[in-house]
Amino acid sequence: ILNVSFFVPRMRREFGGCAGNIAYNLNLLGGKPVPMATVGQDFGSYREHFEHCGIPLSHVKVVPDLYTAQAFITTDLDDNQITAFHPGAMMRSYVKDVADVSFGIVSPDGREGMLQNAKEFAEAGIPFIFDPGQAMPLFNGEELKQMIESATYVTVNDYESLLMSDKTGLSVTEIRDQVQAYIITRGDKGSEIHTPQGVISIPAAAPIRVVDPTGCGDAYRAGLIFGLMNGMDLATSGRIAS
């Protein structure tokens, strides 16, 4: 039996989600993001926000009988987090086909949608990043191997890297050998870009002030995409991301 109560002195509501966060940060860098997602009946204020930012929503589909995915995150003073997640309309993401783009990323989404989008990117010859993140427990080892094989790049954090190896039976080196780069972020310790030619160590950017770690990984991925899409080398792309 578990009965836990937390005192929450401050509370705020933020726009978020992997597609939204990555698109927003890529837009700030001057990129042209095309977020692809399914959202719910409560998407109105988020729609206004993105329209104000000039981010196209032509590939965002509203599912009127559901709510947009929401995460309720409790963060302590050491940046440890407890998250309650309601997927809502995200579970219908399989109804969207990939957009006509030059580069893609498959980030945490509904299970069927992630499998479908990875397959469609590969079949269309569109280079893409496989970014399993919090969705990794949704897949078995063979499914993860399938998406790794079809991806151009794979990016995870240090905990997810251990989980990836545990579920697939593949070492960091074996994953690295199947893609152009295997990127592992390590929080304030920076990140590592593993390639067949060696490991590129990326230093962490020194923060002016630590406010909230939520969404930092998505911001990193936006910088990585911007660098790769603009023909920059991996070391430079990693520093933009950081």
C-alpha positions in Angstrom: 0.0 0.0 0.0 1.4 3.4 -1.0 -0.1 6.7 0.0 2.2 9.7 -0.7 1.5 13.4 -0.6 3.8 16.1 -1.8 3.7 19.8 -0.8 4.2 21.8 -4.0 5.0 25.5 -3.2 5.2 26.6 -6.8 3.2 25.5 -9.9 3.2 26.6 -13.5 1.9 25.3 -16.8 4.2 25.2 -19.8 3.9 24.3 -23.5 5.9 21.1 -24.1 6.1 17.7 -25.7 9.1 16.5 -27.7 7.7 17.6 -31.1 6.8 21.0 -29.7 10.0 21.6 -27.8 12.3 20.5 -30.6 10.3 22.6 -33.2 10.4 25.7 -30.9 14.1 25.5 -30.4 14.9 24.7 -34.0 12.8 27.7 -35.0 14.8 29.9 -32.6 18.0 28.9 -34.4 16.5 29.9 -37.8 15.6 26.4 -38.9 12.3 25.5 -40.5 10.7 22.8 -38.3 7.6 20.8 -39.4 6.2 19.3 -36.2 4.1 16.1 -36.8 1.8 15.0 -34.0 -1.8 14.3 -32.9 -3.3 16.7 -30.4 -6.6 16.9 -28.5 -9.6 19.2 -28.1 -7.6 21.5 -25.7 -4.9 22.5 -28.3 -6.3 26.0 -28.8 -3.8 28.0 -26.8 -0.8 26.0 -28.0 -2.0 26.5 -31.6 -2.1 30.3 -31.0 1.4 30.2 -29.5 2.9 28.3 -32.5 1.1 30.5 -35.0 2.6 33.5 -33.3 6.0 31.9 -33.5 5.5 31.2 -37.3 5.8 27.4 -36.9 3.5 25.6 -39.4 0.9 23.2 -38.0 -0.1 21.6 -41.3 1.0 18.1 -40.0 -0.6 18.4 -36.6 -3.9 16.6 -36.5 -6.6 17.3 -33.9 -8.4 14.3 -32.3 -11.6 16.0 -31.0 -12.6 13.3 -28.5 -9.3 13.3 -26.6 -7.0 15.6 -24.7 -3.5 16.6 -25.8 -0.8 14.5 -24.0 0.2 16.0 -20.7 3.0 15.4 -18.2 2.8 16.4 -14.6 6.3 16.7 -13.3 7.4 17.2 -9.7 11.0 18.4 -9.4 13.0 18.7 -6.2 15.9 21.0 -5.4 18.5 18.5 -6.7 16.6 18.2 -10.1 15.3 14.7 -9.3 11.9 14.3 -11.0 8.7 12.3 -10.6 6.5 12.3 -13.7 2.8 11.3 -14.2 2.1 11.1 -17.9 -1.3 11.0 -19.8 -0.8 10.1 -23.5 -4.2 11.2 -24.7 -4.3 12.0 -28.4 -0.6 10.9 -28.7 -1.8 7.3 -28.9 -3.4 8.1 -32.3 -0.1 9.3 -33.8 -0.1 6.4 -36.2 -2.8 8.2 -38.3 -0.1 10.6 -39.5 2.3 9.8 -42.3 5.8 11.5 -42.5 6.0 14.9 -44.1 7.9 15.8 -47.2 11.1 16.9 -45.4 14.9 16.7 -45.9 15.7 15.5 -42.4 13.6 13.9 -39.6 13.6 12.8 -36.0 11.5 10.0 -34.4 11.2 11.1 -30.7 9.0 9.7 -27.9 5.4 9.2 -29.3 2.8 6.5 -29.5 4.3 3.1 -30.0 2.7 2.4 -33.4 3.4 5.9 -34.6 7.1 5.6 -33.8 7.5 2.2 -35.6 5.6 3.5 -38.6 7.5 6.8 -38.9 10.9 5.1 -38.6 9.9 2.7 -41.4 8.5 5.5 -43.6 11.6 7.7 -43.2 13.8 4.8 -44.1 11.7 3.8 -47.1 11.7 7.4 -48.3 15.5 7.7 -48.0 15.1 10.6 -45.6 18.0 10.7 -43.0 16.7 10.7 -39.5 17.5 10.5 -35.8 16.1 7.8 -33.7 15.5 9.3 -30.2 13.6 6.7 -28.1 13.8 8.5 -24.8 11.0 7.8 -22.3 9.3 5.6 -24.9 12.0 2.9 -24.8 10.0 0.6 -22.4 7.3 0.4 -25.1 9.5 -1.7 -27.4 11.2 -5.1 -27.2 14.8 -5.7 -28.2 14.0 -6.7 -31.8 11.9 -3.6 -32.4 14.6 -1.4 -31.1 17.2 -3.1 -33.2 14.9 -2.6 -36.3 14.7 1.1 -35.7 18.4 1.4 -35.0 19.2 -0.3 -38.3 16.9 2.0 -40.2 18.2 5.2 -38.5 21.0 7.5 -39.6 21.8 8.6 -36.0 20.7 7.5 -32.6 20.6 9.8 -29.5 20.0 8.8 -25.9 21.0 10.0 -22.4 23.4 7.9 -20.3 20.6 6.0 -18.4 18.8 5.3 -21.7 22.1 4.0 -23.2 22.3 1.4 -20.5 18.7 0.4 -21.0 19.1 0.3 -24.8 22.1 -2.2 -24.4 20.2 -4.2 -21.8 17.1 -4.6 -24.1 18.9 -5.2 -27.4 22.0 -7.0 -26.2 24.1 -4.6 -28.3 27.1 -2.7 -26.8 27.7 1.0 -27.4 30.2 -0.1 -30.1 27.8 -2.4 -31.9 25.1 0.3 -32.0 27.7 2.9 -33.2 28.7 0.6 -36.0 25.2 0.6 -37.4 24.7 4.4 -37.7 26.7 7.4 -38.6 26.8 8.5 -35.0 25.5 7.3 -31.6 25.1 10.4 -29.4 25.0 9.9 -25.6 24.2 13.0 -23.4 25.5 13.0 -19.8 23.8 16.1 -18.2 26.3 18.5 -16.7 29.1 16.2 -17.7 28.6 17.0 -21.4 28.0 14.5 -24.2 29.7 11.9 -26.3 29.4 11.4 -30.0 30.4 7.8 -30.9 31.4 7.3 -34.5 33.3 4.5 -36.3 36.3 6.9 -36.4 36.3 7.5 -32.6 34.6 9.4 -29.8 34.0 13.1 -29.9 33.7 14.6 -26.4 31.4 17.6 -26.2 31.7 19.9 -23.2 28.6 21.0 -21.3 27.6 24.6 -21.8 28.0 26.5 -18.5 24.6 27.7 -17.4 24.1 31.3 -16.2 21.4 30.0 -13.8 19.9 26.5 -13.3 16.1 26.9 -13.4 14.6 23.6 -14.6 16.0 20.6 -16.4 12.8 19.8 -18.2 13.1 20.0 -22.0 16.9 20.3 -22.0 17.3 17.1 -24.0 14.8 18.3 -26.6 16.8 21.6 -26.9 20.0 19.6 -27.4 18.3 17.6 -30.2 17.2 20.8 -32.0 20.8 22.1 -32.0 22.0 18.8 -33.3 19.5 18.8 -36.1 20.3 22.4 -37.0 24.0 21.6 -37.3 23.6 18.4 -39.3 21.0 20.0 -41.7 23.5 22.8 -42.4 26.4 20.5 -43.3 28.4 21.1 -40.1 30.7 18.4 -38.7 29.6 16.4 -35.7 31.9 18.2 -33.3 30.4 21.6 -34.3 26.8 20.2 -34.3 27.4 18.8 -30.8 28.5 22.2 -29.5 25.5 23.9 -31.0 23.3 21.3 -29.3 25.1 21.9 -26.0 
